[in-house]
């Protein structure tokens, strides 16, 4: 009887530890949000490489349990999830993703037409406009910076900056950044149409000049020196971005470039997405601050897209006929590579089936990658 009593007592304790006993309505809401992310990724093909890990992470992070020293939670020392989360918490996942991004990026369109760098720079206005907006909404300066970086359409940069300046909001900022990255096509298309005329959409740009291999090798070195001297605080991102690109363009380290751009990058994306999703626990995520962050994120994307398009229209006032830029590539100034450039190309072909804008749009698109990292460095240096 003593053993039966012991077993019954332990069984009763076990029932109090189950998810059913500890579940709250907020957990169920977040689990449904995670399921929605997975559905959008599979059924709608919205950034599946991002939304599936994040969606499952949201579900995983909101499984209710009673901590009894089992070391299983994301925020419990020595747990497996906590070990994975260290890459987010201490900000070393984003630089590794930038390493892979550099190894995958072809800067040829930007090298061939350097003035497109200005278009990428103009799109970063969304970040600084969102920073002012976040301050007006009552966020502290550091929190406002973490929220504003969402406007760069760069999830890794948002995670890197928020881990340094606003760690308590990092989960909401990261999920918001990746969510809006997936929604870039829906956000940008109507803005591009509203801000351009039929004549402007039909502008044909000259074929980009051929870029030599020497130029491709020199570019990451010169790019690193210029950007790092301007914003040394951006070195963790800019340094590895240009390092990855040099691995690719040197032609002597092809194997390293392939590893950085494929296997290593895929592993980091999986772990980053999963742990970012896990960090959105209901008690921390379902707050008014999260609502504000999502609102500011949407505004930042709108302003960034509009800034890029309007800057091209303004720039065209000073360019002669035959050298004007199609404003449809202005949206590509955000850092969503190559998604934003594909939207430019798609819209160009919609109004002129022979007007291929992909290579032209990749110029401001890769400039946006550099621009978002520089903007993050500016904010980090300004607020540290």
LINHUTA-V348450 format. One record per helix or strand of 2 or more residues. SS is the DSSP state (H for helix, E for strand). FROM is the first residue (numbers start at 1). TO is the last residue. Records with the same first field share a line. If there is no record, write none. Layout:
SS=FROM-TO  FROM-TO
//
This chain:
H=2-17  19-22  25-43  48-61  80-89  92-104  108-112  116-123  125-136  141-152  155-165  167-182  184-194  198-201  213-230  232-249  254-261  263-278  282-285  288-316  327-333  339-351  358-383
//
